[in-house]
Amino acid sequence: MSATLFSIGYATKPLTEFMVQLQSYEVNVVADVRSVPYSAAFHDYHRELLQRALKQQGISYVYLGKELGPRSTNPAHYDETGRVQYDRLQRADNFLHGIERLLTGLDKALNIALLCAEKDPAFCHRSLLIGHHLARANALPIQHIGFDGALESQAELEQRLVSLHDLEQDLFAAADDLAELAYKRQVQATSYRKSSDS
């Protein structure tokens, strides 16, 4: 079996179910891409506790939130309203280094699952920042593990965004153009925005 890149969200998912889903897809490594690897509501997913639980199941843990997280410490990655700009993040050296680490793991035949909190990948940077970049820059599709454990490809997710934004009715636009417009709208609606006190 060739290596696969997955993504998975944990919000409201019991840890036991989370582990079963990882094992069912033979995930070897969980790459935590949260900017803040802790959860106020789901304590089982605190970085140290999760790392320990994964190790007990024979799954490795790596933290890549500094490289692939949806926030940045660089002010140049934000627009004038304080909203992070994914296109700027995708060109940053640390983001590209994180992508390179993923590709290296996949080259070693490791099945990797990107971890974040959001249960629907259509509302998470797993698909909108990382998946979008990998599909375009590396022709590498991600398989998103849904809340129920079913898989959704990056292409299927992007088509769902077109429907979500009611764009499928535009008979004169090319499918790729509609997908890109839906993507931009979704990023605008969901990307991180600094508070005015930051």
HELIX and SHEET records of a PDB file:
HELIX    1   1 LEU A   15  SER A   24  1                                  10    
HELIX    2   2 HIS A   43  TYR A   45  5                                   3    
HELIX    3   3 ARG A   47  GLN A   56  1                                  10    
HELIX    4   4 GLY A   65  LEU A   68  1                                   4    
HELIX    5   5 PRO A   75  HIS A   77  5                                   3    
HELIX    6   6 TYR A   86  LEU A   89  1                                   4    
HELIX    7   7 ASP A   93  ASP A  107  1                                  15    
HELIX    8   8 PRO A  121  PHE A  123  5                                   3    
HELIX    9   9 HIS A  125  HIS A  125  1                                   1    
HELIX   10  10 ARG A  126  GLY A  131  3                                   6    
HELIX   11  11 HIS A  132  ALA A  137  1                                   6    
HELIX   12  12 GLN A  154  LEU A  164  1                                  11    
HELIX   13  13 ALA A  175  THR A  190  1                                  16    
SHEET    1   A 6 SER A  60  TYR A  63  0                                        
SHEET    2   A 6 VAL A  29  ASP A  32  1                                        
SHEET    3   A 6 ILE A 112  CYS A 116  1                                        
SHEET    4   A 6 LEU A   5  GLY A   9  1                                        
SHEET    5   A 6 GLN A 143  ILE A 145  1                                        
SHEET    6   A 6 LEU A 151  SER A 153 -1                                        
END                                                                             
